Amino acid sequence: MTTAQPLDVQPTPLALLLLGREADPRSERGVECPGDLPAPSDPDLVARARAAKEKLGDKVFVLGHHYQRDEVIEFADVTGDSFKLARDAAARPDAEYIVFCGVHFMAESADILTGDDQQVVLPDLAAGCSMADMATAEQVAECWDVLTEAGVAEATVPVSYMNSSADIKAFTGKHGGTICTSSNAKRALDWAFGQGEPRHNKVLFLPDQHLGRNTAVRDMGMSLEDCVVYNPHKPGGGLTAEELRAAKMILWRGHCSVHGRFSLDSVNDVRARIPGVNVLVHPECKHEVVAAADYVGSTEYIIKALEAAPAGSKWAIGTELNLVRRLANRFADEGKEIVFLDKTVCFCSTMNRIDLPHLVWALESLAAGKVVNRIQVDPETESFAKLALERMLALP
């Protein structure tokens, strides 16, 4: 049996995206990596979580996103990415309570896709998503006004990443667009570009510029010049009407605070340290990182690639550290060496807000007949957001 090796990461004063004191000058603007993770949870909480979950029985269904801590994943009935979990929730209509161990936009999606008699709970309301928060309904409405003034709105189809608020999903549905995941982004863009006269068709891609750019350039053969970035903090998005008319992809200036940390230096460094390493990254990474990687894919793709990898192979993974560490431990006995792509430890701060104390509080409250932190999407928003999601589900 092979002993699991520690991941090649070095905690620094910038390490561990959680408590919010410093900024990392090597990261994209707005990407912080400060503080320390809290101490491990009180062991008594494990027993309390088991007791509350057992008392609730089939009334509760606990969803655990791949990026959650191990202590939370232990109590998840299913694990997966955000859309898989929302669909899993919809497939359990008899569950009165859906406890979503993830972030706010994921719980919103679960509420949209589940029945009116089901209640979705987020254990900590502070578990948001920095990427989703980079596009507000007001900003996107203003962007659409800019596109209208430039004479391109009628030729533009919005495509929004699953990692967006219910408001943005509703905007997308209302304006004839669709939602995508990191797994089906190319299919969504193929569909969007097929909705009108090809020479004039454009896509407004929200809110992650990197997934949009990587899909357009790497998977669809467009050039970087076909893409422009709309900055909601600048007048007119920082773009001229001529630039908007010439572009095929209008990318919202948003990014993932974790995947945005990985750099070309990270790739070069790990190749120098580990000869023969395979670099596997998520498409939310910057374009130069994706271009330098050996493999690129969604969270589910990453897991399946490592499952299929031969014994003794070496992998550097560019995605959230909780998942990378879990995979490294899972495949250690098979002789697969799996390391984190960056040498600085960096968890997703908002995902890590869902910890065992919050989960225990939510479960014990439900067991006592009190619903806490319920996530509800208003009917009009839900209607248009569901329309966009249904268009995604109907993609060829």
C-alpha distance (Angstrom), angle and dihedral (degrees) to the residues before:
residue distance angle dihedral
M1 . . .
T2 3.80 . .
T3 3.79 117.4 .
A4 3.82 113.0 -125.2
Q5 3.79 111.3 -107.9
P6 3.81 120.7 -139.1
L7 3.78 115.2 -108.2
D8 3.79 114.2 -98.9
V9 3.79 96.9 -110.8
Q10 3.77 130.5 125.4
P11 3.81 120.9 -150.2
T12 3.81 109.8 -134.0
P13 3.83 135.2 173.4
L14 3.81 84.2 -86.3
A15 3.78 93.5 50.5
L16 3.78 132.3 120.4
L17 3.80 114.6 25.4
L18 3.79 98.9 -123.7
L19 3.77 125.3 90.0
G20 3.80 100.5 40.9
R21 3.79 111.6 -131.1
E22 3.82 108.7 124.0
A23 3.80 141.8 26.8
D24 3.78 129.3 -129.8
P25 3.82 109.5 -127.6
R26 3.83 90.3 -156.6
S27 3.78 93.3 60.5
E28 3.75 132.7 80.3
R29 3.76 112.8 -81.8
G30 3.78 110.0 -79.2
V31 3.80 94.6 23.6
E32 3.79 108.7 122.7
C33 3.77 128.5 -176.4
P34 3.82 108.8 -178.0
G35 3.77 141.7 133.8
D36 3.78 135.1 24.8
L37 3.77 132.7 -74.2
P38 3.81 113.0 -107.8
A39 3.78 118.8 -101.7
P40 3.82 116.5 -85.8
S41 3.79 113.9 -75.0
D42 3.79 121.9 -92.2
P43 3.84 107.1 -86.3
D44 3.81 88.3 -131.3
L45 3.79 87.8 68.8
V46 3.80 90.9 65.7
A47 3.80 91.0 59.4
R48 3.80 91.1 44.6
A49 3.81 91.9 51.0
R50 3.80 91.1 50.3
A51 3.79 92.3 48.1
A52 3.81 94.2 49.1
K53 3.80 93.2 45.7
E54 3.80 91.2 48.1
K55 3.81 90.9 50.1
L56 3.81 91.3 51.7
G57 3.80 93.3 46.8
D58 3.80 114.8 168.7
K59 3.81 91.3 -5.8
V60 3.82 89.8 81.3
F61 3.80 130.4 55.2
V62 3.82 115.8 -171.7
L63 3.80 119.6 -154.5
G64 3.82 121.2 -162.6
H65 3.79 122.7 -165.1
H66 3.81 116.5 -141.5
Y67 3.81 91.1 -112.8
Q68 3.81 94.6 59.2
R69 3.78 123.9 111.5
D70 3.82 117.6 -91.9
E71 3.81 91.2 -114.9
V72 3.83 88.9 60.7
I73 3.82 96.7 40.0
E74 3.82 87.6 57.3
F75 3.82 89.2 71.1
A76 3.81 98.2 41.4
D77 3.80 117.3 113.8
V78 3.81 88.9 -155.7
T79 3.80 134.6 9.8
G80 3.78 130.2 -156.3
D81 3.78 146.2 106.4
S82 3.78 122.2 -48.8
F83 3.80 100.1 -88.8
K84 3.80 95.2 41.3
L85 3.79 89.3 53.5
A86 3.80 93.0 48.5
R87 3.80 89.7 51.8
D88 3.81 90.7 46.5
A89 3.80 88.0 54.9
A90 3.81 91.3 50.1
A91 3.80 88.6 52.2
R92 3.82 90.7 59.4
P93 3.84 102.9 64.5
D94 3.81 91.9 158.6
A95 3.81 92.9 62.8
E96 3.78 108.0 99.7
Y97 3.80 93.8 -164.7
I98 3.81 128.1 39.1
V99 3.81 111.0 -164.0
F100 3.79 106.8 -163.3
C101 3.80 114.3 -159.4
G102 3.77 96.8 -164.9
V103 3.80 134.1 68.1
H104 3.80 135.7 -52.4
F105 3.82 101.0 -91.2
M106 3.82 89.7 51.4
A107 3.80 91.9 54.1
E108 3.82 88.8 48.7
S109 3.81 90.6 54.0
A110 3.80 90.1 49.9
D111 3.80 90.3 51.2
I112 3.81 90.6 50.2
L113 3.80 93.2 50.9
T114 3.82 99.4 40.7
G115 3.79 129.4 75.9
D116 3.79 125.2 -84.3
D117 3.80 89.7 -113.6
Q118 3.81 92.2 58.5
Q119 3.79 122.3 86.0
V120 3.81 122.4 -147.9
V121 3.80 117.5 -149.8
L122 3.82 127.6 -165.4
P123 3.84 108.3 -161.5
D124 3.82 92.8 -144.2
L125 3.81 120.5 26.1
A126 3.81 88.9 -157.5
A127 3.81 89.2 69.6
G128 3.78 97.2 102.7
C129 3.80 130.3 144.0
S130 3.79 122.2 -109.9
M131 3.82 91.3 -151.2
A132 3.80 94.0 50.8
D133 3.80 89.4 47.4
M134 3.82 90.6 56.9
A135 3.82 90.5 75.8
T136 3.80 118.4 51.9
A137 3.80 125.7 -176.1
E138 3.82 90.9 -113.3
Q139 3.81 92.8 51.2
V140 3.79 93.1 48.4
A141 3.81 92.2 47.8
E142 3.82 88.6 52.4
C143 3.81 89.7 48.9
W144 3.81 90.1 53.6
D145 3.83 88.7 52.3
V146 3.81 88.6 53.4
L147 3.81 90.9 50.7
T148 3.80 89.8 47.9
E149 3.81 92.2 52.0
A150 3.80 89.2 49.2
G151 3.80 89.3 52.8
V152 3.81 95.2 -119.4
A153 3.82 104.4 99.4
E154 3.81 93.9 92.8
A155 3.81 89.9 54.2
T156 3.82 93.7 46.2
V157 3.80 125.2 93.5
P158 3.82 116.3 -165.6
V159 3.81 116.8 -133.8
S160 3.80 114.2 -173.4
Y161 3.76 126.9 -165.5
M162 3.79 116.7 -123.0
N163 3.82 85.8 -115.0
S164 3.80 92.4 80.1
S165 3.79 136.8 98.2
A166 3.79 123.5 -92.4
D167 3.82 87.7 -109.0
I168 3.81 91.4 59.1
K169 3.80 91.7 45.4
A170 3.82 88.2 51.5
F171 3.82 91.5 50.1
T172 3.79 87.9 51.4
G173 3.79 93.2 50.8
K174 3.80 92.8 45.5
H175 3.82 91.9 53.1
G176 3.80 97.0 48.4
G177 3.79 98.2 -97.8
T178 3.77 137.8 126.5
I179 3.78 141.1 -132.3
C180 3.80 123.1 -116.9
T181 3.77 138.6 -167.8
S182 3.80 126.6 -147.7
S183 3.81 86.6 -99.6
N184 3.81 98.4 54.6
A185 3.82 103.1 27.7
K186 3.81 92.3 116.7
R187 3.80 92.2 51.7
A188 3.80 89.9 49.1
L189 3.81 92.0 50.6
D190 3.81 92.1 45.9
W191 3.80 87.8 53.9
A192 3.81 93.3 46.2
F193 3.81 94.3 50.0
G194 3.79 88.9 49.7
Q195 3.80 93.9 58.8
G196 3.80 97.3 84.4
E197 3.77 146.8 7.8
P198 3.83 103.7 -37.7
R199 3.81 97.8 -135.4
H200 3.80 92.2 58.2
N201 3.79 102.8 32.3
K202 3.79 118.7 120.0
V203 3.79 136.8 174.2
L204 3.78 127.6 -140.7
F205 3.81 102.5 -153.4
L206 3.82 116.7 -158.7
P207 3.01 137.3 -130.4
D208 3.84 109.6 -26.1
Q209 3.79 113.1 62.6
H210 3.80 93.1 -171.8
L211 3.81 97.8 56.3
G212 3.80 89.1 46.5
R213 3.79 94.5 48.4
N214 3.80 95.1 42.9
T215 3.79 92.5 49.6
A216 3.81 93.5 47.0
V217 3.80 96.6 45.1
R218 3.80 104.3 29.4
D219 3.80 100.1 34.8
M220 3.79 104.2 26.3
G221 3.81 103.2 35.4
M222 3.79 98.2 -118.3
S223 3.78 121.5 143.4
L224 3.77 127.6 -116.4
E225 3.80 86.3 -113.1
D226 3.82 88.8 63.6
C227 3.82 88.3 65.1
V228 3.79 128.5 74.0
V229 3.79 127.3 -179.5
Y230 3.80 120.1 -129.0
N231 3.80 110.4 -149.8
P232 3.83 110.2 -159.5
H233 3.80 90.3 -159.8
K234 3.81 93.8 63.1
P235 3.82 128.4 70.2
G236 3.79 108.8 -93.7
G237 3.80 88.7 3.7
G238 3.80 88.4 -73.0
L239 3.81 89.9 -74.8
T240 3.78 134.0 112.0
A241 3.78 123.0 -129.2
E242 3.81 88.0 -112.0
E243 3.82 91.7 55.1
L244 3.80 90.9 50.0
R245 3.80 91.7 49.3
A246 3.81 92.6 49.5
A247 3.82 96.1 46.7
K248 3.78 126.5 92.6
M249 3.81 95.8 -170.4
I250 3.80 119.6 41.7
L251 3.80 102.6 -166.7
W252 3.78 121.8 -160.1
R253 3.80 112.3 -129.2
G254 3.79 97.6 -113.7
H255 3.78 134.8 117.0
C256 3.79 144.6 173.4
S257 3.79 112.5 -92.3
V258 3.83 91.6 -141.5
H259 3.81 102.6 39.5
G260 3.80 89.6 42.3
R261 3.81 89.0 66.3
F262 3.79 95.4 68.2
S263 3.80 114.3 95.6
L264 3.78 140.3 -177.0
D265 3.80 86.3 -103.3
S266 3.82 88.2 59.3
V267 3.80 90.1 55.8
N268 3.80 94.5 45.5
D269 3.79 91.9 46.4
V270 3.80 95.5 51.8
R271 3.81 91.9 47.2
A272 3.81 89.4 53.0
R273 3.81 92.7 48.0
I274 3.81 98.4 42.4
P275 3.82 114.4 36.7
G276 3.79 112.6 -148.3
V277 3.79 94.2 17.5
N278 3.81 119.2 156.0
V279 3.80 112.5 -135.4
L280 3.81 112.0 -145.9
V281 3.80 119.0 179.5
H282 3.77 140.8 174.3
P283 3.85 116.7 -110.2
E284 3.82 89.8 -119.9
C285 3.82 85.9 76.9
K286 3.80 120.4 101.4
H287 3.80 117.0 -81.4
E288 3.80 95.5 -109.5
V289 3.82 90.1 53.5
V290 3.80 92.4 49.2
A291 3.83 90.7 47.2
A292 3.82 91.0 53.0
A293 3.82 95.9 45.9
D294 3.80 125.7 95.4
Y295 3.80 94.8 -139.9
V296 3.80 133.5 19.8
G297 3.79 127.6 -169.0
S298 3.77 151.8 122.6
T299 3.78 125.3 -72.8
E300 3.79 90.8 -92.2
Y301 3.82 89.9 48.5
I302 3.80 90.4 52.1
I303 3.81 92.1 52.0
K304 3.80 93.5 47.2
A305 3.83 92.2 46.4
L306 3.80 90.9 55.1
E307 3.79 91.7 45.2
A308 3.82 89.1 55.3
A309 3.81 95.4 41.3
P310 3.82 116.9 113.8
A311 3.77 120.4 -108.1
G312 3.78 112.6 -90.8
S313 3.80 94.6 27.1
K314 3.81 120.3 136.1
W315 3.79 124.6 -133.8
A316 3.80 136.5 -176.2
I317 3.80 110.0 -163.1
G318 3.78 125.3 -155.7
T319 3.80 104.4 -156.8
E320 3.81 139.8 83.3
L321 3.80 114.3 -34.3
N322 3.83 99.1 -130.4
L323 3.80 89.5 61.6
V324 3.81 94.4 42.6
R325 3.78 91.7 51.0
R326 3.82 91.4 47.9
L327 3.80 91.2 50.5
A328 3.81 92.0 47.0
N329 3.80 90.4 55.1
R330 3.81 93.1 42.9
F331 3.80 95.3 54.5
A332 3.83 99.9 34.0
D333 3.82 91.9 98.5
E334 3.81 88.7 57.5
G335 3.78 91.2 56.7
K336 3.79 94.7 -111.9
E337 3.79 112.8 147.2
I338 3.81 109.5 -145.9
V339 3.80 121.9 179.7
F340 3.79 136.1 174.2
L341 3.81 111.6 -102.7
D342 3.81 95.2 -131.5
K343 3.81 121.5 58.3
T344 3.82 91.2 -142.6
V345 3.80 116.2 79.7
C346 3.79 111.3 -119.6
F347 3.79 125.7 169.1
C348 3.79 125.5 -175.9
S349 3.80 101.8 -94.0
T350 3.79 97.1 -152.2
M351 3.81 95.4 45.0
N352 3.79 88.4 52.5
R353 3.79 91.4 57.0
I354 3.80 86.5 78.3
D355 3.78 99.2 80.0
L356 3.79 134.0 154.5
P357 3.84 95.6 -90.1
H358 3.81 90.6 56.0
L359 3.80 92.5 44.6
V360 3.81 92.0 49.5
W361 3.80 90.9 49.0
A362 3.81 91.6 51.1
L363 3.82 94.2 46.6
E364 3.80 94.9 44.7
S365 3.81 90.3 48.2
L366 3.81 91.0 52.4
A367 3.79 90.7 46.2
A368 3.82 87.9 54.4
G369 3.80 90.7 51.6
K370 3.81 96.8 -103.6
V371 3.82 119.9 122.6
V372 3.81 111.7 -148.7
N373 3.81 131.6 -173.4
R374 3.79 93.9 6.9
I375 3.82 113.8 -174.9
Q376 3.81 113.3 -143.9
V377 3.80 127.5 175.0
D378 3.80 114.4 -153.9
P379 3.84 115.6 -111.7
E380 3.82 98.3 -109.6
T381 3.80 93.6 48.1
E382 3.79 90.2 44.9
S383 3.81 91.7 51.5
F384 3.81 95.7 54.7
A385 3.83 93.8 37.6
K386 3.80 90.3 52.1
L387 3.82 89.0 50.5
A388 3.81 89.9 57.0
L389 3.81 91.5 46.0
E390 3.80 91.4 49.2
R391 3.80 90.0 52.9
M392 3.79 87.7 55.3
L393 3.79 91.7 49.4
A394 3.80 89.0 52.1
L395 3.81 94.2 52.7
P396 3.82 112.5 127.2
